[in-house]
Amino acid sequence: MTWSLTPGQSADGPEGRRLIEAMGGPQEAGAVLLLMDSAYEGEATRELAEQLGFVPVVPPNPQRKQPWALDKQRYRRRNEVERLFRRLKAWRRVFTRYDKLDVMFAAFITVALVAEALRLR
């Protein structure tokens, strides 16, 4: 799992590309879906994902002149990611951002992610 903490005013696209590069390509053979929010539907992000061997699943902007087909069945699985964010925000220390230092906040999010992973098993 790869994640990062960014300021609220930073754009999603460049950080998303940095995270995709940090993940590298899929380790297993076959199609590995990369479920993305519409904030990542830019050409640069989609092309990077495809170059690394991922199958990007992201809805096209309605204003696009040549939109691509969206696999709605696959895109619905993004709901699992949104539910994870909801569960993380149930941790009071996460949603209120008690920690002043980014390193402490990131450490506690990591602890919450581990706890969620263990809870789901």
C-alpha positions in Angstrom: 0.0 0.0 0.0 1.2 3.5 -0.9 -0.2 6.7 0.4 1.0 10.2 1.2 -0.1 13.3 3.2 -0.4 16.5 1.2 -1.6 20.0 2.0 -5.3 20.7 1.3 -4.5 23.2 -1.5 -2.3 20.9 -3.5 -3.7 19.5 -6.8 -4.7 15.8 -6.9 -3.2 14.9 -10.4 0.5 15.5 -9.8 0.4 13.7 -6.4 -1.6 10.9 -7.9 1.0 10.4 -10.6 3.8 10.4 -8.0 2.0 7.7 -6.0 1.4 5.6 -9.1 5.1 5.8 -10.0 6.0 4.8 -6.4 3.8 1.7 -6.6 5.5 0.6 -9.8 3.8 -1.9 -12.1 1.6 -4.8 -10.9 3.6 -7.7 -9.5 1.2 -10.4 -10.8 0.2 -11.3 -14.3 -3.2 -10.3 -15.6 -5.2 -7.1 -15.4 -4.8 -5.1 -12.2 -7.5 -2.4 -11.9 -6.6 1.1 -10.7 -9.8 2.6 -9.4 -9.5 6.3 -9.6 -11.6 9.3 -8.7 -12.6 11.7 -11.5 -9.9 14.1 -10.2 -7.4 11.7 -11.8 -9.0 11.4 -15.2 -6.3 13.6 -17.0 -4.4 12.1 -19.9 -1.1 12.2 -18.1 -2.4 10.1 -15.2 -4.2 7.6 -17.3 -1.2 7.2 -19.7 1.2 6.6 -16.8 -1.1 4.0 -15.3 -1.4 2.2 -18.6 2.4 2.4 -19.2 3.0 0.7 -15.8 0.5 -2.1 -16.7 -2.5 -1.0 -14.7 -6.1 -0.8 -16.1 -7.3 2.7 -15.2 -11.0 2.7 -14.2 -12.0 6.4 -14.1 -15.1 8.2 -15.4 -14.4 10.7 -18.2 -15.2 14.4 -17.7 -18.6 15.1 -19.3 -17.0 18.0 -21.3 -14.5 15.7 -23.1 -14.9 15.7 -26.9 -13.9 12.0 -27.1 -14.9 10.3 -23.8 -13.9 6.7 -23.3 -16.3 3.9 -22.2 -16.6 3.5 -18.5 -17.0 0.0 -17.0 -19.6 0.9 -14.4 -19.4 -2.6 -12.8 -15.7 -2.1 -12.1 -16.1 1.5 -11.1 -18.7 0.6 -8.4 -15.8 -1.2 -6.5 -14.4 2.2 -5.8 -17.1 2.3 -3.1 -14.8 0.0 -1.1 -12.2 2.7 -1.0 -14.7 5.3 0.1 -15.9 3.1 2.9 -12.3 2.7 4.1 -12.0 6.5 4.3 -15.3 6.6 6.3 -13.9 4.0 8.7 -10.7 5.9 9.1 -12.6 9.1 9.9 -14.4 7.1 12.7 -11.1 7.3 14.5 -11.5 10.5 16.5 -7.8 11.2 16.4 -7.9 11.1 12.6 -11.0 13.2 11.9 -10.1 15.9 14.4 -6.4 16.0 13.5 -5.2 16.1 17.1 -1.6 15.7 16.0 0.2 18.9 15.1 3.2 17.3 13.3 2.6 15.6 10.0 4.8 12.7 10.9 2.7 11.9 14.0 -0.5 12.2 12.0 0.8 9.9 9.3 2.0 7.4 11.9 -1.5 7.3 13.5 -3.1 6.9 10.1 -0.8 3.9 9.5 -1.8 2.4 12.8 -5.5 2.9 11.9 -4.9 1.3 8.5 -3.2 -1.7 10.2 -6.1 -2.0 12.6 -8.7 -1.9 9.8 -6.8 -4.5 7.8 -6.8 -6.8 10.9 -10.4 -6.1 11.6 -11.4 -7.2 8.0 -9.6 -10.6 8.3 
